[in-house]
Amino acid sequence: MEKFMNIKCRYSGLTPDCVVMVCSVRALKMHSGKYRVVPGKPLDPALAEEDVAAVEQGAENLVKQIENARLFGVPVVVAINLFATDTDREIRAIEKIALENGAYACAVSEVWAKGGAGGRELAEAVVRACDEPKNFRFLYPLDIPIKEKIEIIATKIYGADGVVYEEGVEEKIRRFTEFGWDRLPICMAKTHLSLSHDPKLKGRPRGFRLPVKDIRPAIGAGFLYPLCGEIRTMPGLPSEPAGNKVDIDAEGRIVGLF
């Protein structure tokens, strides 16, 4: 969330009229902590069975995400990505929680099954939200210190009690400040499996401090990125990415993969 609002909006000069937050029954069940999901392995078959209690428990994550989006002063639309195994009771539970906790609207998306017609309800909700009054604001001003930016993200967005800087990080921050890079926005690098740095902490983690193991500059892109917890970064693209050579020929065959 902070990546989109504080970096892309600054560079494009555009500000959002609303935030669309996509969730699913399965994802909220996973955030209940009742089901173990391992990337690359088959899902627990029980995730396909009705479990309203798990949805309600895991919705703590959704509630926090709604709170986060509303920090930016724009309406929030919750989109439920519907699967064939989802039940009406589970969907109604999500709608109730979303609306009671500040979402402007909550709509089901069935684009995967019905094409454009399956997105009509969601599209109409987004249009209505965009017409609502708004007071967009960034999470932090660019002229505050680097550590203050990091701590605002950690406490306001992730719900951490504070930040722990590992050896050498504060020295890097000092040098980056001397170089004049302290005016850059922050792009946090952490797991996507939790609001915290720890993929095992599901739902709405509380009572933790965010460990910053390193901080690196991306001067060309125009931001600094702290590494939080155990996280790997991807290499940058070459000047001519291989994806540019992939195409479909006149006979419909994919070419350029090898």
VEXZA-543460 format. One line per field, with one value per residue (C-alpha): residue number from 1; residue in one letter; y, x, z. Coordinates in Angstrom, 1 decimal, m for minus. Each point is the difference from the previous one (the first is absolute). Last residue first. Layout:
BEGIN
i	c(NUM, ...)
aa	c(A, ...)
c2	c(Y, ...)
c1	c(X, ...)
c3	c(Z, ...)
END
This chain:
BEGIN
i	c(258, 257, 256, 255, 254, 253, 252, 251, 250, 249, 248, 247, 246, 245, 244, 243, 242, 241, 240, 239, 238, 237, 236, 235, 234, 233, 232, 231, 230, 229, 228, 227, 226, 225, 224, 223, 222, 221, 220, 219, 218, 217, 216, 215, 214, 213, 212, 211, 210, 209, 208, 207, 206, 205, 204, 203, 202, 201, 200, 199, 198, 197, 196, 195, 194, 193, 192, 191, 190, 189, 188, 187, 186, 185, 184, 183, 182, 181, 180, 179, 178, 177, 176, 175, 174, 173, 172, 171, 170, 169, 168, 167, 166, 165, 164, 163, 162, 161, 160, 159, 158, 157, 156, 155, 154, 153, 152, 151, 150, 149, 148, 147, 146, 145, 144, 143, 142, 141, 140, 139, 138, 137, 136, 135, 134, 133, 132, 131, 130, 129, 128, 127, 126, 125, 124, 123, 122, 121, 120, 119, 118, 117, 116, 115, 114, 113, 112, 111, 110, 109, 108, 107, 106, 105, 104, 103, 102, 101, 100, 99, 98, 97, 96, 95, 94, 93, 92, 91, 90, 89, 88, 87, 86, 85, 84, 83, 82, 81, 80, 79, 78, 77, 76, 75, 74, 73, 72, 71, 70, 69, 68, 67, 66, 65, 64, 63, 62, 61, 60, 59, 58, 57, 56, 55, 54, 53, 52, 51, 50, 49, 48, 47, 46, 45, 44, 43, 42, 41, 40, 39, 38, 37, 36, 35, 34, 33, 32, 31, 30, 29, 28, 27, 26, 25, 24, 23, 22, 21, 20, 19, 18, 17, 16, 15, 14, 13, 12, 11, 10, 9, 8, 7, 6, 5, 4, 3, 2, 1)
aa	c(F, L, G, V, I, R, G, E, A, D, I, D, V, K, N, G, A, P, E, S, P, L, G, P, M, T, R, I, E, G, C, L, P, Y, L, F, G, A, G, I, A, P, R, I, D, K, V, P, L, R, F, G, R, P, R, G, K, L, K, P, D, H, S, L, S, L, H, T, K, A, M, C, I, P, L, R, D, W, G, F, E, T, F, R, R, I, K, E, E, V, G, E, E, Y, V, V, G, D, A, G, Y, I, K, T, A, I, I, E, I, K, E, K, I, P, I, D, L, P, Y, L, F, R, F, N, K, P, E, D, C, A, R, V, V, A, E, A, L, E, R, G, G, A, G, G, K, A, W, V, E, S, V, A, C, A, Y, A, G, N, E, L, A, I, K, E, I, A, R, I, E, R, D, T, D, T, A, F, L, N, I, A, V, V, V, P, V, G, F, L, R, A, N, E, I, Q, K, V, L, N, E, A, G, Q, E, V, A, A, V, D, E, E, A, L, A, P, D, L, P, K, G, P, V, V, R, Y, K, G, S, H, M, K, L, A, R, V, S, C, V, M, V, V, C, D, P, T, L, G, S, Y, R, C, K, I, N, M, F, K, E, M)
c2	c(m20.0, 1.8, 2.0, m1.4, m0.9, m1.6, 1.6, m0.8, 3.6, 0.0, 0.8, 2.0, m0.2, 2.1, 2.9, m2.5, m0.6, 3.5, 2.2, 2.5, m2.9, m0.4, 0.5, m3.0, m1.1, 0.7, m2.7, 0.5, m1.2, 2.8, 3.5, 1.2, 3.8, 1.5, 3.5, 1.7, 1.8, m2.7, 1.1, 0.4, m3.4, 0.2, m2.9, m0.5, m3.0, m2.3, 2.1, m1.9, 1.0, m0.2, m2.3, 0.2, m0.4, m1.9, 0.5, m3.2, m2.2, 0.0, m2.9, 2.1, 2.2, 3.6, 1.1, 0.5, m3.6, m2.2, 2.8, m0.3, 3.2, 2.7, 3.5, 2.7, 3.3, 3.4, 2.1, 3.2, m1.8, m0.6, 3.2, m1.8, 0.9, m1.7, m3.1, m0.1, 0.3, m2.7, m2.3, 0.5, m0.8, m3.2, m1.2, m2.4, m0.7, 2.7, m1.0, 1.9, 0.7, m1.5, m1.3, 0.5, m0.6, 3.2, 2.5, m1.4, m1.3, 2.6, 2.9, m1.6, m0.2, 3.7, 1.1, m2.0, 1.8, 3.5, 2.2, 2.1, m2.5, 0.5, m3.1, m2.2, 2.0, 1.8, m0.3, 1.9, m1.6, 0.6, m2.9, m0.2, m2.5, m2.2, m0.1, m1.0, m2.7, m1.5, m0.1, m1.8, m2.6, m0.8, m0.2, m2.2, m3.3, 1.5, 0.7, m3.7, m2.4, m2.5, 1.9, 3.3, m1.2, 3.0, 0.5, 3.5, 1.8, 3.7, 3.1, m2.2, 1.4, m3.0, m0.8, m0.2, m2.4, m2.2, m0.3, m0.7, m2.6, m1.9, 0.2, m1.7, m2.8, m0.5, m0.1, m2.8, 0.1, m3.3, 1.5, 2.9, 3.6, 2.8, 2.2, 3.7, 2.4, 3.6, 2.6, 3.8, 2.4, 1.8, m1.7, m1.5, m1.7, m2.5, m1.1, m0.4, m2.1, m2.1, m0.4, m1.2, m2.4, m1.6, m0.4, m1.7, m3.2, m0.5, 0.6, m2.3, m2.7, 0.2, m0.2, m3.3, m1.5, m2.6, 0.8, 0.9, m3.5, m1.3, 1.5, 1.6, m2.0, 1.0, 2.7, 2.6, m1.6, 0.8, m1.2, 0.4, 1.1, 3.2, 2.1, 1.6, m3.1, 0.3, 3.6, m1.1, m2.7, 2.3, 2.5, 3.5, 2.9, 3.5, 2.8, 3.4, 3.1, 3.3, m0.7, 2.9, 0.8, 1.9, m3.2, 0.1, 0.8, m2.3, m2.9, 0.5, 0.8, m1.6, m3.0, m1.0, 0.8, m2.5)
c1	c(14.3, m3.3, 0.1, m3.1, m3.5, m2.0, m3.2, 0.6, 1.0, 2.6, m0.5, 2.7, 2.8, 3.1, m0.9, m0.3, 3.8, 0.5, 2.3, 1.8, 0.2, m2.6, 1.0, 0.7, m2.7, 0.2, m0.1, m1.7, 0.6, m1.1, m0.4, 2.2, m0.2, m0.5, 1.0, m1.7, 0.5, 0.0, 3.5, 1.0, m1.0, 1.7, 0.4, m1.0, 0.9, m1.3, m2.9, m1.8, m3.7, m1.0, m2.8, m2.9, m2.8, m0.5, m3.4, m0.8, 3.1, 3.4, 1.8, 1.3, 2.0, 0.7, m3.5, m3.1, 0.5, 0.6, 1.4, 3.3, 2.1, 1.7, m1.3, 0.0, 0.9, m0.3, 3.2, 0.8, 2.6, 2.1, 2.0, 3.3, 0.4, m3.4, 1.1, 3.1, m2.0, m2.4, 2.9, 1.4, m3.5, 0.0, 3.4, m1.2, m3.7, m2.6, m3.0, m3.2, m3.1, m3.2, m0.9, m3.5, 1.2, m1.4, 0.1, 2.9, 2.3, m0.8, 0.4, 3.2, 1.6, m0.9, 1.5, 3.1, 0.5, m0.3, m3.0, 0.0, m2.0, m3.2, m1.7, m3.0, m1.0, m3.4, m3.1, m3.1, m3.0, m3.6, m1.7, m0.2, 2.8, m1.9, m3.1, 2.2, 1.7, m3.3, m1.2, 3.2, m0.4, m3.6, 1.0, 3.0, m1.7, m1.5, 3.4, 1.0, m2.3, 2.2, 3.3, m1.9, m2.0, 0.7, m2.2, m0.5, 0.7, m0.6, 1.2, 2.1, 0.2, 0.0, m3.7, 0.0, 2.9, m1.3, m3.5, 1.3, 2.4, m2.7, m2.4, 2.6, 0.5, m3.7, m0.4, 2.5, 3.4, 0.9, m0.5, 2.4, m0.9, 2.6, m1.6, 0.7, 0.1, m0.5, 1.8, m0.7, 3.0, 1.8, 3.3, m0.4, m3.1, 2.2, 1.7, m3.3, m1.4, 3.2, m0.5, m3.6, 1.1, 2.7, m2.6, m2.0, 1.9, m2.3, m3.2, 1.0, 1.1, m3.4, m1.8, 1.6, m1.6, 2.2, 2.5, 2.7, m0.4, 1.7, 3.3, 1.6, 2.5, 3.7, 1.9, m0.4, m1.0, m3.4, m0.7, m3.6, m1.3, 2.1, m3.0, 2.0, m0.5, m3.8, 0.3, 1.9, m2.5, m2.9, 1.7, 1.3, 0.5, 0.3, m1.1, 1.3, m1.9, 0.4, 3.8, 2.5, 1.9, 3.3, 1.5, 3.1, m1.6, m2.9, 2.3, 2.1, m2.0, m3.4, 1.1, 3.0, m1.9, m2.7)
c3	c(m26.1, 0.8, m3.2, m1.7, 1.1, m2.7, m1.3, m3.7, m0.8, 2.8, 3.6, 1.8, 2.5, m0.8, 2.4, 2.8, m0.2, 1.4, m2.0, 2.3, 2.5, 2.8, 3.6, 2.2, 2.5, 3.7, 2.7, 3.3, 3.5, 2.3, m1.4, m2.8, m0.2, m3.5, m1.0, m2.9, m3.3, m2.7, m1.0, 3.6, 1.1, 3.4, 2.5, 3.6, 2.1, 2.7, 1.1, 2.7, 0.6, 3.7, 1.0, 2.4, m2.5, m3.3, m1.8, m1.7, m0.5, 1.6, m1.6, m3.0, 2.5, m1.1, 1.1, m2.0, m1.1, m3.1, m2.1, 1.7, 0.3, m2.1, 0.9, m2.6, 1.6, m1.6, m0.8, 1.9, 2.1, m3.1, 0.5, 0.0, 3.7, 0.7, m1.8, 2.2, 3.2, m1.2, m0.8, 3.5, 1.4, m1.9, 1.1, 2.7, 0.0, 0.3, 2.2, m0.7, 2.1, 1.4, m3.4, m1.5, m3.6, m1.4, 2.8, 2.0, m2.6, m2.6, 2.4, 1.3, m3.4, m0.7, 3.3, m0.7, m3.3, 1.5, m1.0, m3.2, m2.1, 1.9, 1.4, m0.7, m3.0, m0.1, m2.0, 1.3, m1.7, m0.7, m1.8, m3.7, m0.2, 2.5, m2.4, m2.9, 2.1, 1.1, m3.7, m1.0, 2.8, m0.9, m3.7, 0.4, m0.8, m3.1, m1.4, 0.0, 1.8, 1.7, 0.6, 0.2, 3.0, 2.2, 3.1, 1.5, 3.3, 0.2, 1.9, 2.3, 3.5, 2.4, 0.1, m3.8, m0.2, 2.8, m1.5, m3.5, 1.2, 2.0, m3.0, m2.2, 2.5, 0.4, m3.8, m0.3, m1.8, m1.8, m3.5, 0.7, 0.4, 0.1, 2.6, m0.8, 2.9, m1.0, 2.0, m0.1, 0.0, 2.9, m0.1, 3.5, m1.4, m1.7, 3.2, 1.9, m2.9, 0.2, 3.8, m0.5, m2.7, 2.3, 2.8, m2.7, 0.9, 3.1, m1.9, m2.9, 2.4, 1.8, m3.3, m0.9, m3.1, m1.7, m2.8, 2.5, 1.4, m3.1, 1.4, m3.0, m2.2, 0.4, m1.9, 2.8, 3.3, 1.5, 3.5, 1.1, 3.4, 0.2, m0.7, m2.8, m2.1, 0.3, m1.2, m3.1, m0.8, 0.2, m2.3, 0.1, m2.3, 1.3, m2.5, 1.2, m1.1, m1.9, m0.3, m0.4, m3.1, m0.2, m1.5, 2.2, 3.3, m0.6, m0.8, 3.1, 3.1, m0.8, m1.9, 2.2, 3.2, m1.0)
END
